[in-house]
Every structure is written in C-alpha cells, then in structure tokens.
Amino acid sequence: MRQAGEPLPRVISASRAAFTMVELLVVIVIIILLTGLIAGVATKAIENQRITVTKNTMRMIDLAIQQFVADSPLGTYYNNRRTNSVSFGSFPAYQLDSDDNPNHVGWAVEPNPPPLLKDRLERDLTSLGSDNPAKIEIRKDSFDDIRSLYTYLRVFSPAGLSQVPETARKPLRDQPEWVDVTGGTSSAGDNARAEVLGFYDAWGVPLDYFLNVRLEWGVRLDGSTGLVVRDRVPVLRSHGVSREVFKEYERTSDPSVLDAKKAIYSQPFPSPKANVDPDTGLFSGGTGGNGWARAKAAGKKDYYKYIPQ
C-alpha cells in the first residue's frame, strides 16, 4: 500500500522500451560508415605493407648485383678492354636473347664476349626434358628481361642471390627454363641444372630491370668524336599494381592501363636528363644534350635505344 506522500511509480510504456525506426536507421548508417572507414584503413595498410616488402626485395637484389660486380665476372673483362662499344659494363646484362635473330644470344657485354660467358649461357640454356639448346624466351616487345638478371646472378654470384627472399623468386613461365650452373652440358635431373626464375614484387608481378646511363657527346678512346657512355646505374622497377591489372596490360600492350604514379624504383632517376628523341631513341643535341637516359636494348647485339625518363 502506498504511504501518504509517497510519489507515484513511473510507468514506462512498451512503445518507449524499443528503438524507433529513425534510431535503427541512424545505428545502421553509423555501422556502415565505420565499416567503410575500417576497410579503407585496412586497404591502405595492406598497400603500404606491399610497398615496404617490395622495396626490401629490391634492396636485397641490389646487394646481389653489387656482389656480382665484386666477383667481377664481367668487370675484369670490361675494365681490361674499355672499348667505345656501348655495353652493360660490369653489371649483369638485362638481355639474353634477341628477337630479330633467333640464332643469336644478345649478350651486349662487348662485341666479342669472353668464352666463359658465351659458352656457359648460350650452350647450357636448355628446356626441360631436352638435350637441345633452347634460348630463354623474352616477352614480346619487352627487353627489360628479369630472367637475364636472375641467370647471371645464379651462375656467377649464387651467394649474392641467396640473400634475396625465396618468396620473391618464382618461375616466369609454365614450362620450366634451365641453366647449367657449372658450365657443363647437364641433362634433365642433373644436380647441376638450376631452374631459371624471375624476381617478383609483393603484388605477384615480375620486376623490370634496366640501366640508367649518363650520355655525353665527347672524344672517344680512339680519338673520334661521338656518343660516350660515362656512367651506368642498375635500376629495378615495380609497377605497383595488382596481378589482374598487369595481366590486362600484357594482354592489350596498353601502357595506359598502368598507373605511372604507382611505380616503385630502386633508384631515383638522376639529373639532368639527356636530350633523346622520344620517337627514334637517338641521342642528339651535342654537348648541350648531355645527361641521363634509360638504356633499352633494341634487338641487336651492338645497338641500343635510349628512352627519356
């Protein structure tokens, strides 16, 4: 029984015990916004992680290249000759084959590469299950060949190559490609046979390998005047795109599919830029055109195009 002066009990209606439709909609909208925000942050974090992993992979490959230079399989030969020929110098070549001549392996080290290189790589690149020589194929219209870099490191600097994470070393084709790392003539199953792989970024896309070169118009060793390559810097590039986007680029050969702003380079492009005709790839401008460009094999062993950065 209620005592005198005691306040009446509050009565909560059933209609106020539940959420209104407006309140439910507000909660749903907040949940959707939070989900989108979290997804966006997670996506950005994943992308940043991929960039970090890719840069680390490039750093390890660069260390392997420096080990190759220290081992000097090309440097000793190149430094002893120092001809006027445009070459890769002491760095690993980024070309194994030449698409305009299937019977020639485009070493582009010097006009007459040392027998050790020519005999090992030209003779020992064999396809699985066959004793017949088979050149390593390069993707049509592409001379930035990561296979070449891997092969030179695998044959001449295996210790340097071992520094590169195994997760970044994968086959580039469905059918295996092989090289004899001893310089012999091994057959399928021989322990001397090593599979030729490629280097991949964190998106599962093969890296590109090329050289930045410093071009000058000056006096050559033989006293003539003309184009002189004064310096070289090996460079790795990741397109920074998903495997699906890259497959579309391979299918269509349309560079606009790729986002140039997403590309990741192991080395910044030096300055100043050389005066290079974007259509012909020829250096021009005399001494006023001196500067840096990207070397790109044109399909012949002793000729290169240069492309502006």
Steps between C-alpha positions, in 0.01 A plus 500: 500500500633841408581718799379852521725738312680221313544585128312300246713229320619578146327305233713434188292425197590208279534737205796684668680176595589432134707696240312719262546450127701823477737383775552166325582676174751725677673197655514322164648806328766532773591132463531537121719808536725331756528189281600709199751695707657184641510340154669808355760509776561125462541530123746787541693301759521200266624721216763659723613155611535389137704809419727430798547133401570596137758762596669248730510244218656759269759583763601134530520462120716813483734346757517188282589717199776667699628155596501409131708810425739412783537145363577675169403241236441786256691781665847355455437440131332837449754703698789340314358600163303824548397517136270764358219247476183565692472219753374401841847552640554297815126461573286196409343527156124551475477317167547131429350467155440716196159479334629606157747211479398172667848353447676770696515553875518875554761527773569865436796478736753580229506409129695185588398376846748285692469127421403423860178699472413402147571130545320467829184688430452444127570126522343420834161667472295189432133417526374235738520145364708598198871497429464753221604861573206734542531872551314650792205678349415856585154652492417647163578872470681497835876509553492586871568134569512396864593147388837627385579660835397187687707275271819703530464514879418128521801396293763745625386629843286234671604631842361842414185349355440305820442832681181560300192355678376177346147640495619755241653235269246321282473347149404735219351236272289188534773295332823499706817661365841373606865593513805288584674688781827308457557575133444140404241334277264354756187306418160500667525407865870585529589680823686762297174612339336799664164640406498854367259711703403864518473761773151603609358789698249467784208516255625188320618695192850453351743785559663685209878534476689754292782753516500875534795634300676837486545604137752755377611632166878488520831350396521122497799282579595476133502878463171525309213719616161355577274351762673385817341317792664637815311320773239230565258437786299175518134558581207280603139601451170378639183620331326503839180349358308179558561186301160544331588850377838381375342208313274748323808700402669186365187407307442840340855648499328820606726696740210723604366205701792550737518794739844658461457677835491163677830378356773428755865542401803367684694813402375854431558618147812721485508846351541669264309307235671431171364642177352187343251487216193320644414348163839376378674458833806675359717733706521848354582857588879480515659603829181685588316168511725329753318326782329181615265268314383142531680244286274257321621223271367542148538138393851505359813408688684828438222759488286661768222746517475749783167604639435817699390450860 
